[in-house]
Amino acid sequence: MVYQRPLILVLAIFSSFVAAAENLVPNGNFQLADPADSGRPKNWGRIDGLGIRWEVAPVDSGAPASGKALRFDTSVSEQDMMARWAATGMTEWNIPDATKGPVGATYGLSLYSDSIPIQGAKPYVVEVRHRGPGGGKIWVRGYTQRGDALKRIYEAQTDLPTAATWITTSYAFHPTRHTPKVTEVKIMLFAYWPAMESWFDDVVLREASVAELAAEDARLKQLIGPGPR
């Protein structure tokens, strides 16, 4: 009984922090259309309409409808993706010597959020809901201003589980701990192998608690293992 009261207090503080933390991702639930392009969600990159689609989200049994989400299909061939990008004027993507094989076996498909300003010396948590048999990742890429351009100087990422139902994945990271010049980040949703359907929804970026960052640091240390002796 002596140790329960402090533990309850810590959990209460932690729960209050998570509930109160602001989501820094504009339109992270993909419900708002871009005013200049009704075919894509506001504050996110262009949608090709073949490999990546913005559609009504599938609903798990017994769950309420959740509106629209992003559907990635990495079983589309490299050649078909190249043809689609050319037809829609999307010149930022290119697959040299494209084959009839699925794009998920090689390059995968990705979509970026708009840039999100962050504060230095603070850890953050990124969250996303993922659904489907296809493989996926969520990336955070950090940038600093170099002249007139943004220079990428930081990356953090984690794998997303494959599942027949929606699963929320989150992880903590500290973009300015070793790269203090990071001033903004972009969230990148990425789907690859197995080359199948992947759904993404409810993307969140918020300030992390000390406990969340410590837990992630401990997890990474366990994965890496002990250093040389």
C-alpha positions in Angstrom: 0.0 0.0 0.0 2.9 2.4 0.6 3.9 2.3 -3.1 0.5 2.6 -4.6 -0.3 6.3 -3.9 2.8 7.6 -5.7 2.2 5.3 -8.6 -1.4 6.4 -8.9 -0.3 10.0 -8.8 2.3 9.5 -11.5 -0.3 7.8 -13.7 -2.8 10.5 -13.2 -0.3 13.2 -14.1 0.8 11.2 -17.2 -2.8 10.7 -18.3 -3.6 14.4 -17.9 -0.5 15.3 -19.9 -1.5 13.0 -22.8 -5.1 14.3 -22.8 -4.1 17.9 -22.8 -1.2 17.7 -25.3 -2.0 19.6 -28.5 -1.9 17.8 -31.9 0.6 19.8 -34.1 -0.4 18.1 -37.3 -3.0 20.2 -39.2 -5.7 18.0 -40.7 -4.2 14.8 -39.2 -7.5 13.0 -39.5 -7.7 13.8 -43.3 -11.3 15.2 -43.1 -10.6 18.6 -44.7 -10.1 19.0 -48.5 -7.5 21.3 -49.9 -9.3 24.5 -51.1 -7.2 24.6 -54.2 -7.4 20.8 -55.0 -10.5 19.0 -53.8 -8.9 15.6 -54.6 -6.4 15.7 -51.7 -6.6 16.4 -48.0 -5.5 19.9 -46.9 -2.0 20.2 -45.5 -0.7 17.0 -47.2 1.0 16.2 -50.5 -0.6 15.5 -53.8 -2.6 12.3 -54.3 -1.9 10.3 -57.5 -5.3 8.5 -57.3 -3.9 5.1 -58.1 -1.3 4.0 -55.7 -2.4 6.5 -53.1 -6.1 7.4 -52.7 -8.1 9.5 -50.4 -11.2 7.5 -49.7 -13.9 6.6 -47.1 -12.1 4.6 -44.4 -13.0 1.0 -43.7 -14.9 0.5 -40.5 -14.1 -2.3 -38.0 -17.0 -4.4 -36.8 -19.0 -2.6 -34.2 -17.0 0.7 -34.6 -18.6 4.0 -35.6 -17.8 5.4 -39.1 -14.6 7.5 -39.1 -14.8 9.5 -42.3 -12.0 9.6 -44.9 -8.5 8.1 -44.7 -5.5 7.4 -47.0 -5.3 4.1 -48.9 -2.0 3.0 -50.2 -1.8 0.0 -52.7 1.7 -1.0 -53.2 0.7 -4.0 -55.4 0.4 -1.5 -58.4 3.3 -2.1 -60.8 6.2 0.3 -61.2 5.3 0.9 -64.8 1.7 1.7 -64.0 2.8 4.1 -61.2 5.2 5.9 -63.6 2.4 6.2 -66.2 0.0 7.6 -63.5 2.6 10.1 -62.3 3.2 11.3 -65.8 -0.5 11.6 -66.5 -1.1 13.7 -63.4 2.0 15.9 -63.8 3.7 14.6 -60.7 7.4 15.0 -61.6 8.8 14.7 -58.1 8.7 10.9 -58.3 10.8 8.7 -60.7 11.6 5.0 -61.0 14.5 4.3 -63.4 14.0 1.3 -65.5 10.5 0.7 -64.1 9.3 -3.0 -64.3 5.9 -4.8 -64.2 6.7 -5.8 -60.6 4.9 -4.2 -57.6 6.2 -0.9 -56.5 6.1 -2.2 -52.9 8.9 -4.6 -53.6 11.3 -1.8 -54.4 10.5 1.9 -53.9 7.3 1.8 -52.0 4.9 4.7 -51.9 5.0 7.8 -49.6 3.1 10.9 -48.8 4.4 13.9 -46.8 2.6 16.4 -44.5 3.3 20.1 -44.8 6.2 21.4 -42.7 5.4 21.6 -39.0 7.4 24.0 -36.7 8.8 22.5 -33.6 10.5 23.9 -30.4 14.1 23.1 -29.6 15.1 21.0 -26.6 11.7 19.2 -26.5 10.9 15.6 -27.2 7.8 14.6 -29.2 5.5 11.7 -29.9 4.2 10.7 -33.3 1.1 8.5 -33.6 -0.8 7.0 -36.5 -3.6 4.5 -37.0 -2.8 1.8 -39.6 -4.9 -1.0 -41.0 -4.4 -3.7 -43.7 -2.1 -6.5 -44.8 0.4 -4.2 -46.4 3.7 -3.2 -44.7 4.0 0.4 -43.5 6.2 2.8 -41.7 5.8 6.3 -40.2 8.7 8.6 -40.6 9.6 12.0 -39.0 12.1 14.0 -41.0 13.7 17.1 -39.5 14.9 20.2 -41.4 16.8 23.4 -41.0 17.0 26.4 -43.3 20.1 26.5 -45.5 20.0 29.7 -47.6 16.7 29.6 -49.6 16.2 25.8 -49.1 15.3 23.4 -46.4 18.1 20.9 -45.6 17.1 17.5 -44.1 19.3 16.7 -41.1 17.3 14.4 -38.9 15.2 11.2 -39.3 13.2 8.9 -37.0 10.9 6.1 -38.0 9.2 3.0 -36.9 7.4 0.0 -38.5 3.7 -0.4 -38.4 2.0 -3.7 -37.8 -0.1 -5.5 -40.4 -3.6 -6.3 -39.2 -7.2 -6.7 -40.3 -8.3 -4.0 -37.9 -7.2 -0.5 -37.0 -4.1 -0.4 -34.7 -2.6 2.8 -33.3 1.2 2.9 -33.2 3.2 5.6 -31.4 6.8 6.4 -30.6 8.7 9.1 -28.9 11.7 10.9 -30.3 13.9 14.0 -29.6 14.8 15.8 -32.9 17.0 18.4 -31.3 18.9 16.3 -28.8 21.8 15.6 -31.3 20.7 17.9 -34.1 19.9 21.2 -32.4 19.4 23.1 -35.6 16.2 21.3 -36.5 13.4 23.9 -36.7 10.6 22.0 -38.5 9.6 18.5 -39.3 7.5 16.6 -41.9 5.5 13.4 -41.3 6.0 10.9 -44.0 3.6 8.0 -44.4 5.3 5.1 -46.2 4.0 1.8 -47.5 6.1 -1.0 -49.0 6.3 -4.8 -48.5 4.2 -6.9 -48.4 2.8 -5.3 -51.5 -0.8 -5.0 -50.5 -3.3 -2.5 -49.2 -2.4 -0.2 -46.3 -4.7 2.4 -44.7 -3.5 5.5 -42.6 -5.5 7.7 -40.4 -5.5 10.0 -37.4 -1.8 11.2 -37.5 -0.8 13.0 -34.3 2.4 14.9 -33.4 2.5 16.1 -29.8 5.0 17.0 -27.1 6.2 13.9 -25.2 6.5 13.4 -21.5 9.7 12.6 -19.8 8.4 9.1 -19.1 7.5 8.5 -22.8 10.9 9.5 -24.0 12.6 7.4 -21.4 10.6 4.4 -22.3 11.5 4.8 -26.0 15.2 5.3 -25.2 15.1 2.1 -23.1 13.4 0.2 -26.0 16.0 1.3 -28.5 18.8 0.5 -26.2 17.5 -3.0 -25.7 17.2 -3.5 -29.5 20.8 -2.3 -30.1 22.2 -4.3 -27.2 25.2 -3.6 -25.0 28.1 -1.8 -26.5 31.7 -3.1 -26.8 33.5 -4.1 -23.7 
